[in-house]
Each structure stands twice: as C-alpha cells, then as structure tokens.
Amino acid sequence: VKFVESGGGLVRPGESLRLSCAAPGFAFSEAIISWYRQVPGQARQWVATIVPGGDTRYTDSVKGRFTLYRDVASNAAVYLQMDNLKPEDTGVYYCQEYDSTTWGEGTLVTVSL
C-alpha cells in the first residue's frame, strides 16, 4: 500500500506540527506503521512505530516530544504529533507499513529560525 503523507511545513523551533498518514480503505488498526525521516544525502532514519494494540516506540531524540496515534473513529489514518520541534527534526517524513517496500512521496518538515 502506498500511503499519502501530509502536514509538513516550515515552523520555528519550539512550534508544533501534526503529520498525517492516510490510505483509503486501509485498516490501520491491524497494521504496524512506522514513521521515518530522511535528510538529503543521508539514509532514512526510523522515528516511531505503532502496533495493532496501540503500543508505540520512539527513537530517543523524539521521546517526550512526538506522539504517534491512530484515528480511532475512522481507522483511516495515523498521526504523528510533533511538539517542541528542533532544527534537527528537519527532513522529509515518510510512513510505511511493516515489511513493506513501498514508499510514499513524504512530507517535508523544516524547523528553522
């Protein structure tokens, strides 16, 4: 499944963004979904994962600032709430189902003064 990522933008340090990962008809509640970040010239880095039971895991640099959750009402998306953003959070963010080789277009997050 090719997901559609959205919600990126240009923000100042300390501000927030909420990224969305959507795919019509996809049952997000039954899937392991991860977010990754890629900076130009570097490999994609894992950011966070949510599993069917709702448990989440985060890379150390975003713990306490990012929250990954499902749209329980619609089961049509997952969201990455990004608070207290830092310049090092800058990059293109992608979501992907576990064990998939398909990537979406990503959404660009730029944190800068």
PyMOL commands that set and color helices and strands:
alter all, ss='L'
color gray80, all
select helices_A, chain A and resi 28-30+60-62+87-89
alter helices_A, ss='H'
color red, helices_A
select strands_A, chain A and resi 4-6+9-11+17-22+33-38+45-50+56-58+66-70+77-82+91-97+107-111
alter strands_A, ss='S'
color yellow, strands_A
deselect
rebuild
show_as cartoon
